[in-house]
Every structure is written in structure tokens, then in C-alpha cells.
Amino acid sequence: MPKQIKLAAHFPGVNNTTVWSDPRSGSQIDFASFEHMARTAERGKFDFIFLAEGLRLREHAGKILDSDVVGRPNTTTVLAALSAVTSRLGLAGTLSSTFNEPYEVARQVSTLDHLSGGRAAWNVVTSPDAFTGQNFRRGGFLKREDRYQRAEEFLTTVRELWDSWAPDAFVGDKKQGVFVREVGRFVHSGPQFDIEGEFTLPRTPQGQPIVIQAGDSDEGREFAAKSADVIFSRHGTLEDGQAFFTDVKRRLAAYGRSYEDLLIMPAATFVLGDTEEEAHEYAREIRYQQVRPATAIQFLEQVWRRDLSEYDADGPLPEVDPDPDAEPLTWGRVQHDKDNLETARKWRALAEEKKLSIRELVIEATTRQQFIGTPQQVAHTVNDYVQSDAADGFVLVPHLTPGGLDEFADKVVPHLQELGVFRADYTGNTLREHLFSQ
Ligand SMILES: Cc1cc2nc3c(=O)[nH]c(=O)nc-3n(C[C@H](O)[C@H](O)[C@H](O)COP(=O)(O)O)c2cc1C
């Protein structure tokens, strides 16, 4: 039997992927938008809907970055509301292990799992920047190693709390008047957390909610291999995906885990058309909407760490090099390429080779995995990627909110079902069943 594909829907948050200026774009905050996308994902039998988290508005050169879509409601509140308008779809929320406390996160995610009948997932992120940390009591004091140390102990502690009630602790015997046999006591003593008491909720419908991890360094991959059910990655192209897949799956054995215990789901965008040419033409239009001239200059400034506002986005790259010693100009966005001079060198070579303007270069350099084509072609390509171990499935990132997923659910999913690589209907009720019992 071919590998079964996992699918998730990313509710677009900030990022220039989202084309908010399109006439069909709706609110990023109204519940109606979340409801629309969740219902679409459930109609398409998706595994889960996914919310990212950013706890400070991004800034560029001292101003709010308004090319990003501003505004992000609280994750667990949104997911709790979605649990009432869906019945099978998994509900995945990102909550930082750097800016929260284990007791509070354990309680929120456990509550969601209870409310939704076993559909909750927690995406553990370490949130890299001190800039965001300024919003919190302890500020951005954690170095990378310390963030992952905290994340590991954070997750261990949360799992201890989730497991603290025995499976048969809840009795509810009205005749005998016995409500619980024994409430869940916990004691956790470690370098990061020293807490004890009773956890306020019994074991959840899933036993333990699903744990997702998003973080790319060696520490991040090791953390995922040891503890996560799913990795949300940015390695969506075929070769890059395969390299990431091999690297991460190889790490599992050291923790006594097998290949199927950890699912790899990269972010991916898609553009559909009635013909292949139409889809490519539409994809091009979208890229130009996503990278407007001002956005292109901002991207360049992020790498160059210099004011480049005098440059023409339709002209050539600046002759000057990035300033390696300058403070970053962009705050609140994860910068994956750490060496600015090296990135600039690569970008220059690419621009020269293909004769690209600044805007064209940014479009070329920042385009992530895109599945482009007719619905049938896209279904085949997605399937080829999964069968050739570039991924176990994808977290789809539509460029329109909230209707951007509709076409995929209605037109691509049926082809995947015909290929026998995606469920015709849900066979289980919990997210754990969707992900692991096929
Ligand atoms: C695909 C991906 C998605 C991420 N999403 C978020 C997010 O929604 N919120 C957040 O605070 N951090 C997010 N992060 C940041 C990571 O949790 C982590 O702090 C960062 O990537 C630095 O760690 P690393 O060097 O291990 O990648 C994301 C990272 C990746 C790779």
C-alpha cells in the first residue's frame, strides 16, 4: 500500500505570503474567517488546521512592518471556538516554550483536548528573538542552547502533568458518592522548573495531545527526534525535503523510536489553474502581489542591514555590501540564513546569472515550495514528493484568507483519493487516530 498523505491547513498569519490587498481577501481576525477555513479543511478530510504564533508585531527600520498582515488573536481561544463548529478536524496551536509556563500550557492544551473530544495539538516553538521577549517578564534573556534546554524540560514537565492522573482516576459513581479516586499529583524538580501540586484536569481523550515541533538547528532536530509526533519544517522542495527527511528520521533510533513515529510536514504553497500555463501565469501574478517594490527593498535591507530606500526596486542590486556589524533592521521575523555576507554573495551571483532586478531577485530568492498546475497535476506532484520521502505530508499555506483552501479541498483532494493515498473519510475521531492509525 502506498504511503498515506497527511494534510494540514495553515491559517495565514503574518508574512507577505498572504495577499491581503486582493479583493477576495477577508479579515485575519473575524471568527468567520477561521470558521470558513476550518470547515473547508474538514470537508477536505484534512488532519488538522494549524495556527502559528507571533507575540509581537514585526518592525522594520523602527516602524511596524505593514507589508505583513497585522493582528493575531489568541491561539487557544480561537481553537476552542473552532472546536464547537467542527467535529473531526485536528486543532493545532503554536505556543512558545520560552514565554510561557508549563502548568499554564499543559492546562490550555489539555482543556482543548477535552473540549474537542481528542483533537488538540501543541506546536512547541522556542521563539528566537529578544525583541519579542521585551513583552515578557523575563525579557529575551535566553541563548539558543538555553532555549532548547528550557524547551526540553518544559515539554517533559507538561507531559508529567498530562500523565499525572491515572487513567481510571475519574469515577463519577453517583450511588456511592465517589467522584474521583485520586486526583493527579505531580512533583517536578529540575534546573528550569521546580513545581508541585495537583493538576486540574484528568487525562485527556487522546491520552496525550499531539506534539508538533518547529525549529531547524541541530538542537531543534534532536529535540523533535526525541519528543515530537510531527515536525513542521520549511524544507518543502524535493531535494531539500529529502535531505531533511533522511537527517531527522535517522535520529529517531537513538531514542528507541521508529521511522513512523515522527511525521515530517513542510509548509507548502499552491496555485491551481484550468491549464498548466494558466496556473503558472497566475502564480507569477501572485508573486508580484506578494513582493511589491517596498517589500523587495525591505527584504534586501533585512540582509544588507543598511538603509537602501534610495534604490529602485526595478533596478540592479546595490554595489555596497551588507554591513556585518550593524544591528538588524527587521525585528520579529525568524532569520534562517545567519551569514549575511554569504547570503548577499549568493543573491548577487543569482542576480547576475539571470539578469534580475532587486524585485525579481527577491521573488526568485524567497519563493518557497509551490505546487503549481492543474488540480490533477498538483495531486500527482504532492503524491510523488510523499512517496519519494521528501515529506509525510504538507502544511498548506494558501495566499488568500479565508477562501484560499477551497479549491484545494474541492479539486485536488478528490484526485488524491482516486490515487488511493488520502482518506475518503475520517476513520477515527481523534487527531492521533488520523495521523497514526492508517
Ligand atoms: C517552519 C518554522 C516555523 C516556526 N514558527 C514559529 C512560530 O509560529 N512562532 C514562533 O515563535 N517561532 C516559530 N519558529 C521559530 C522556532 O521555534 C525557533 O525558535 C527558531 O527556528 C530558531 O531555532 P532553530 O535555530 O532551531 O531553528 C518557527 C521555526 C520554523 C523552522
The ligand as an SDF file (V2000), in Angstrom:
LIG
                    3D

 31 33  0  0  0  0  0  0  0  0999 V2000
    8.9090   26.2340    9.9990 C   0  0  0  0  0  0  0  0  0  0  0  0
    9.1100   27.0340   11.2550 C   0  0  0  0  0  0  0  0  0  0  0  0
    8.0090   27.6610   11.8310 C   0  0  0  0  0  0  0  0  0  0  0  0
    8.1530   28.4180   13.0050 C   0  0  0  0  0  0  0  0  0  0  0  0
    7.0540   29.0230   13.5490 N   0  0  0  0  0  0  0  0  0  0  0  0
    7.1830   29.7750   14.6760 C   0  0  0  0  0  0  0  0  0  0  0  0
    6.0510   30.4320   15.2470 C   0  0  0  0  0  0  0  0  0  0  0  0
    4.9230   30.3430   14.7410 O   0  0  0  0  0  0  0  0  0  0  0  0
    6.2320   31.1820   16.3590 N   0  0  0  0  0  0  0  0  0  0  0  0
    7.4620   31.3140   16.9510 C   0  0  0  0  0  0  0  0  0  0  0  0
    7.5600   31.9980   17.9520 O   0  0  0  0  0  0  0  0  0  0  0  0
    8.5580   30.7020   16.4280 N   0  0  0  0  0  0  0  0  0  0  0  0
    8.4500   29.9420   15.3250 C   0  0  0  0  0  0  0  0  0  0  0  0
    9.5550   29.3160   14.7970 N   0  0  0  0  0  0  0  0  0  0  0  0
   10.8670   29.5320   15.4670 C   0  0  0  0  0  0  0  0  0  0  0  0
   11.4540   28.3010   16.1370 C   0  0  0  0  0  0  0  0  0  0  0  0
   10.6890   27.8210   17.2040 O   0  0  0  0  0  0  0  0  0  0  0  0
   12.8670   28.5850   16.6300 C   0  0  0  0  0  0  0  0  0  0  0  0
   12.8630   29.4720   17.7160 O   0  0  0  0  0  0  0  0  0  0  0  0
   13.7530   29.1740   15.5530 C   0  0  0  0  0  0  0  0  0  0  0  0
   13.5780   28.4860   14.3360 O   0  0  0  0  0  0  0  0  0  0  0  0
   15.2190   29.1160   15.9900 C   0  0  0  0  0  0  0  0  0  0  0  0
   15.5700   27.8220   16.3430 O   0  0  0  0  0  0  0  0  0  0  0  0
   16.3710   26.9010   15.3280 P   0  0  0  0  0  0  0  0  0  0  0  0
   17.7020   27.5330   15.1660 O   0  0  0  0  0  0  0  0  0  0  0  0
   16.3980   25.5400   15.9670 O   0  0  0  0  0  0  0  0  0  0  0  0
   15.6030   26.8640   14.0300 O   0  0  0  0  0  0  0  0  0  0  0  0
    9.4310   28.5510   13.6180 C   0  0  0  0  0  0  0  0  0  0  0  0
   10.5300   27.9080   13.0220 C   0  0  0  0  0  0  0  0  0  0  0  0
   10.3840   27.1500   11.8670 C   0  0  0  0  0  0  0  0  0  0  0  0
   11.5910   26.4830   11.2680 C   0  0  0  0  0  0  0  0  0  0  0  0
  1  2  1  0
  2  3  1  0
  2 30  2  0
  3  4  2  0
  4  5  1  0
  4 28  1  0
  5  6  2  0
  6  7  1  0
  6 13  1  0
  7  8  2  0
  7  9  1  0
  9 10  1  0
 10 11  2  0
 10 12  1  0
 12 13  2  0
 13 14  1  0
 14 15  1  0
 14 28  1  0
 15 16  1  0
 16 17  1  0
 16 18  1  0
 18 19  1  0
 18 20  1  0
 20 21  1  0
 20 22  1  0
 22 23  1  0
 23 24  1  0
 24 25  2  0
 24 26  1  0
 24 27  1  0
 28 29  2  0
 29 30  1  0
 30 31  1  0
M  END
$$$$
